[in-house]
Amino acid sequence: MENEIRLGDVIQTRKPHPCGSDTWVVIRTGADIKIRCQGCGRIVMLDRQVFLKRRKKVLEQGPDPALQA
C-alpha cells in the first residue's frame, strides 16, 4: 500500500528543512505523524494528510510490523 506509513521509514520531503536536509525518519504514527530531521535532529509533528502531501518518496522502508508479532 502506497500510503502505508511505518515507524522507522526514512522519507524525502518536497522542500528541504532550513538546515538544508530533506531526509526525515518517522518516529510516531497515528492521526498525526512525528518525524525527526536527519540533518539537525529537529522533531516535527504533522497531520497525516499534510505529511502525505509533503512526502516526496520513501528512501528506506521501516520494519514490517506484521513480521514482528
VENWOVEN-V790153 format. One record per residue. N is the residue number from 1. RES is the residue in one small letter. OMEGA is omega in degrees with one decimal (NA if undefined). Layout:
# VENWOVEN-V790153
N:RES:OMEGA
N:RES:OMEGA
This chain:
# VENWOVEN-V790153
1:m:-174.8
2:e:-177.5
3:n:178.7
4:e:179.7
5:i:-178.9
6:r:171.9
7:l:178.6
8:g:175.8
9:d:171.6
10:v:-175.1
11:i:174.9
12:q:179.0
13:t:-178.6
14:r:178.8
15:k:177.8
16:p:173.8
17:h:178.6
18:p:178.0
19:c:178.1
20:g:-179.0
21:s:175.5
22:d:177.7
23:t:-175.2
24:w:175.3
25:v:177.4
26:v:-178.7
27:i:176.2
28:r:177.0
29:t:-178.8
30:g:176.0
31:a:174.3
32:d:179.2
33:i:177.8
34:k:-178.8
35:i:179.9
36:r:178.5
37:c:179.3
38:q:-178.7
39:g:-173.2
40:c:178.4
41:g:179.2
42:r:178.9
43:i:-178.0
44:v:175.3
45:m:-178.2
46:l:170.7
47:d:-176.1
48:r:-178.9
49:q:177.9
50:v:178.5
51:f:-178.6
52:l:178.4
53:k:-176.8
54:r:-179.7
55:r:177.6
56:k:177.2
57:k:176.9
58:v:-180.0
59:l:-178.4
60:e:-178.5
61:q:176.3
62:g:-179.1
63:p:-179.3
64:d:-177.4
65:p:179.8
66:a:-179.0
67:l:-177.7
68:q:-178.4
69:a:NA
